[in-house]
Amino acid sequence: MSLCYINGEFLPIEKATLPVTDFIILRGVGVFESISTFRKRPLMLTPHLERLLRSAASASLALPLPGEDIKSLVLEGISRMTEDCLVRPYITGGDVFLSGAFPASRLFILFEKINKPAPEVYADGVLLMPVDGGRHIPGIKNIDYMFSYTGFAKRGDAYEILYCPDGEITEAAHSSFFLYTGGRLVTAPLSRVLKGTMRDIILQLAAEKGMKIEERCPLLSELSTAEEAFITGSVKEVVPVVKIGDQVIGSGRPGAVTRMLHHTLLEEIVRWLE
């Protein structure tokens, strides 16, 4: 079962339509969020919607509805689903051929079955492909993922690409990146990356465990001596990274710190459900 909210109503997703003149189609203009549910309750709903509103404002997109109305629609859609789901609200630039830059922005919200990574992803870990580049405006969660997919296509065994401008590791294409090295958990500062909601949770849990944390860009030159690495996201949670390019990380297997943080997250996730 999948639903779409658009034009003031909830529809089966296969019956939902979007004008081909929309900016999201003709110019690739749009912002969105990906929100997971657990036990039919959304994870970090308020921070996700706050980020959606910040992204829209940064992209000069007017809100089609007030933020509280969008929140109510998200909750109503979740209540209509029969199982846990992935919720993706989109704000587009509206129709290209109306006068003005974005004269009438448009909202639609997708509610679909959530597809978690396969068990072997957590058991065996994944490979990331480093690329010299990064997201154009990292603070905005926009729909432009073309670079991530063209880069991904160059190495079919990669789980995601990893942005490494000038040897500094910022983030993965769809995830926040963490390196565990020298007894410290290292992740890029918010000035360089998207403010990931799962990133915030993991940093909070790590601090509560007494771990030393450094918010700076990890370096490619540090990988050969690093003990562990992992990526995080709303759907994937905590995924071990065992290889980056040709460099094996640590023992080449998911590490104890990664497993501990993922286990703690699953035990305490109710703290962040709304």
Buried (B, 14 or more C-beta within 10 A) or exposed (E): EBBBBBEEEBBEBEEBEBBEEBBBBBEBBBBBBBBBBBEEBBBBBEBBBBBBBBBBEBBEBEBBBEBEEBBEBBBBBBEEBEEBBBBBBBBBBBBBEEEEEBEEBBBBBBBBEBEEBEEEBBEEBBBBBBBEBBBEEBBBBBEEEEBBEEBBEEEEEBBBBBBBEEEBBBBBBBBBBBBBBEEEBBBBEBEBBBBBBBBBBBBEBBEEEEBEEBBEBBBBEBBEEBBBBBBBBBBBBBBBBBBBBEBBBBEEBBBEBBBBBBEBBEEEBEEBBB
